[in-house]
Amino acid sequence: MKSKKDISFVDILTKYENDEKSFKIIQPVIESFLKENLPSLEILPQITSRIKDPISLFKKLSKKEIKYEDAHDILGFRIVCHFPSEVDKVNQFIENNFIVEHFEKKSDKLKFDQLGYTSDHFEVRIKSELQQFSEIQQYSPLIFEMQVRTLCQHTWADIEHALLYKQDMPLEETLKRRVFRLTSLLEICDQEFETVNNKLVSHPDYKVFATLKKLEGKFFKYAKRDYDKETSIIFLTQISLLLTTSKFDLHKVIGFVDNNDQKINQIFKERITELDRNIYFSQPEIFLIWYYIENDKYALISEWQKCYDVDELQELAVWWGMPLNIR
């Protein structure tokens, strides 16, 4: 079986099988690196990876008439963020921690009156000098792909791939138009979701939402996992008197977390298993609890005992190193 440029599937398969072994070695190390370190940006994107199968690779090489050596997406990682501002953070992270051989912003190829696939694509190699890559430093010549996009962009990519990308024959123009009309809405959604989020976080009347959104980034940083938002909203609503008092300053709470970075990081490392056992420790409001234990424990106790067992609060205080000493 030969393509237009006499690309032999047997030849491709031979090269692929040799490289596949190397990609399978570096894939879990890189994915683990991303999942461990991206939360330090105080975000929690979806991270997936795959190794392209040889048949798909051959079809791509044949269709685009490129050499095997120029196919740099055999190993690919996909990072899906909530908002465009998070994409910017991830892009900077990639530039800081990998050797970027090529970068392509798909939206730059679209004219002002065009809609379509928008995602950021990196072709990168590992930085062999990074300690986290010491066990795979011999594979530093290998180039692989990283795609960074928002949830809305990811939705478009999935729809486009399912409906338009691999059809036996071209779609009717009317059907294409319906898909592209939806594309325009997704692009607007990206911008509007971020605008609404920013306004809610900064609006003085949304104390619970603003507190949760500010603290969740810190939780992602230390816990490196998601949390139950409904539980957090219920808790923050029940102690909302603490959030609405004139003494409450969310900036001071965030400053408290930042100033105790090493201590908090150590607690999470030592008590990582408690994330599955202690409901308060497994939520972003743990930082608010520790803040009040250190700064106004009596106000916290007063509100806490209206809905919760004080013994549970005592345990969290002991973890923080400041027992409440109450009977």
N, C-alpha and C positions, 0 to 999 in steps of 0.2 A: 504494500500500500504506500503510495507516494503522493506528496502534495505538489502544488504548483512549482515549488522550488526544490523538488526532489528530497523533501524531508522524510527520512525513513523512520517509521514508528519503532522498528527494532533498535535503531541507533539511539533514538530518544530514550527508549526504555532502559537501555544499558547505562546511559549517563544518569538517568533518573534514579535507578536502583542504587547506584553508587552514592549519589548525593542524599537520597532519602534517609540513609542511615545517619548521616551527619545532622540533617535537619531534625530527626527524631530525638537526637541527643540534646540539641540546643533549645528545642521548642519548650519543654517544661521549665527549663532554667530561666528563660526570658519571660515566659508568662508569669512565673512566680515572682520575678523581679518587678514586673509591672504591677501585680496585685499587691505586693508588699509596699511599694514606694509611691504609687500614684495617690493613695489616700493622704499622703503627707501634704498634698496640695489642697486638702480639706474638701475633696470631692470623692465620689464613689462611682466611677464610670463602669459600664459593662465591658468586660475584657474577654475576648474569645480568640482562638487561633485554629488554624487548620493547615494541613499539608495537601496541596493540590494533587489529585489523583492523575496518573500518567495519561489516561485517555483525554481528560479535560485539558491537560497541558498540550498534548499533541494537537487537539482541535484548535487551541488558541494559536499555537505556533504556525499551523497551516493557514489559518484564517488571516492572521496579521503578517504572515511571511517574514517571521523573525527567527533568529538563531536561538538554539537552546541556551547558549551562554548569555543571551540578552534577556532571558525570562527571569526576572528577579522577584516574582511573586509566588514561587513554588511553596515557600513557607510564608504565611501571612498572619498578621495580628490585626484585630479590629477593636478599636476603643470607641465606645458609644457614650456620649455625654448628654446631660440634660439641656444645657444651654450653650449658645455660641461662645460666651465668655470662658466656659470651661474648656472648649476646644483650644482656645488660645493658650491656656495654661498647660494643657497636655502637649501641644506643639513645642512649647518652650522646654518642657521636660525632656522630650525626645531629642531636641537639639543639644541639650546639656549632657545627656547620658549615652548617646549613640553617635556613631560617625555617619553623617547624612551624605549619601552619594548623590541623591536626587530628590527633589521636592516638587510636587505638583499640586496646585490648588485648582481643583476641577472647576470651581465657579469662575475662575479667571478666564476660562475658555468660552464662557457664555457672554453673548452681547447683551446690551441693555434690554432688548426686546425678546430675549430667549429664556426658556426655562429648561431645567433638566437636572442631571446628576451633579450634586455638589458635595464634595468630600475632599479631605486633605490626604494625599498619598505621599508617604515617605519610602524611599529605598535606602536601607541602612545596614550598617555592620556594627557588631558589638565593639565597645571600647575594651580591649583586652587588659588595660591597666586597672579597670574597676575590680575591686575585691570580689564583688558578687559574681563576676564572670571568670574568676580565676580557674575554675574547673573546666571551662570551655574555651579558654583563650586561644587554643590551637585552631579553633574554627573562625577566627576573626576575619579571614578573607571572604567568608560566605555573606552574600547579600540577601536580605529578605525584606518583605514589605510590611509597613504599618499604615493602616487606614484610620483616620480620626474623623468622627462625624457626630452630629447631634441625633437625638431620637427621631426628630422629624425627617432629617436627611436619611436616616437609616430606614424609615418607613417608605420613603420614596424609592430608595435603592431596592428594597425587597419587592415592592410593587412592580417597578420597572423590570426587574429580573424575571419575575413570575409571568408578567403579561406581555412584555415586548422583546426581551432579550433573546430567547431561544425558541422562537416560533418557526414552524416549517415554512411559513409564507408570511409576507408582510401583512400587518394589521390594516384594516380599513382606516382611512383618514379620520372618519367620524369617531371611531373608537380611540384612536391616538389622541384626538383632541380632548375627549372626555378625561383621559388620564392626565394630560398636561394641564387641564383646568384644575384638577385636584392638586397638581404639583404647585401651582401658584398659591393655593391655600396653605399648603404645608410650609412654604417659604415664609408666608406671613405669620403662620403659627410660631415659627422659630423666634421671630422678632418680638411678637406680642407676648409669648409666654415669659420671656426674659424681662420685658418691660413691666408686666404685671408683678412678677416675682420681686423685682427691685422696688416697686412702689409699695408692696405689702410689707417688705422688710423695713422700709424707712418710714412708714406711716405710723404716727403716734397712737392711733386707736387700735392697732393690731399687735398688742403686746405679746400675746401667746404665740402667734405665728412668727413674729420677729425674733422672739427669744429662741424658739425652736430652730429656726433657720440659721441663726448665728451659732448656736451650740452644736448643730448636727455636723458641721464641717469639722469641728474639734473631735467629735465622736468618731467620724470616719478616720481621722488622722491616727487615733490611738487604738481603736477597736478593729479597724479595717474590715468592717462589715456593716450591713444595714440594720435598721431597727424598726420597731412597730410604731408608726406615726400616730395611730389612734390612741395607743397607750400613753404616749407623751402628751398629746393634747388633753386627754382626760386629767392627767396628773397636774399639768400646768394650769388648767382651768380651776382645779380644786384648790390650788395654792395661789390663785391669781391675786389675792390681796398683797402678797409679797411683791408681785410684779407691778402693781399699780400705786404702791406707796411712793411718796416723794423721795424717799431715801434710795429707791431702786435705780441703779444705773447699769444698763446692760454693758456699756463700754468697760466698766470696772470689773464685771464678771469675766469678760473676754480677756482683759488684762491680767486678771487673777489666774486664768488658765495658762496664758502664755508665760507668766512669771514662774509658774510651778510645772513647767514642761517636763523636766527630768523626773520629778516626783511622780507626776501623773503617768508618765511613760513606764516607770518602774512598777507602779501598782497594776497597770494593765498587763504587763509581762508576767508578773508573779501570780495574778489572779485571772488569767485568760479563761480558765474553765468556768469561772463564775458568770461569764457572759451568758451561759446557757442555764444558769441556776438562779441568779439574783435579778429580779425584774427591774430594779432601780439602776443597777450597775450596767445593765444592757441597754440603757436609754441615754440620750444626750443630757437629760436633766440631772444626771449624776454630778455634772460640774457645778450646777446651780446649788445642789445640796451641799457639796463640799465648800462652796463659797460662803454659804450662810453658816455652816458649822464653824468656820473660822472667823466670820465677821459679825454674825448676829444670830447665834444659835437659839436664843430664847424666842425670837420672832419665828424662826423655823419650827421649833418644837410646838409653839402655840398653834400654828396652822396645820402641822403634820398630824397632831393627835386628834384633830377633828375627823380625819378620814382613815388614818393608817396607824399601824402598831409602832409605838415608839421604840420597841426592842429592835425592829428592823432598821430604824434610823441610827440606833446605837451601834449596830454592826458596821454601818457605813462610816460612822465617825471613828471607830477603832481602826478601820482600814486607812483613814486619812491621818491617823496618829494623834487625834484629839478626842478622846472619849468624852461623852457628854456628862458623865457623873450625875445622872439623875436616877431617882428611884420611882 
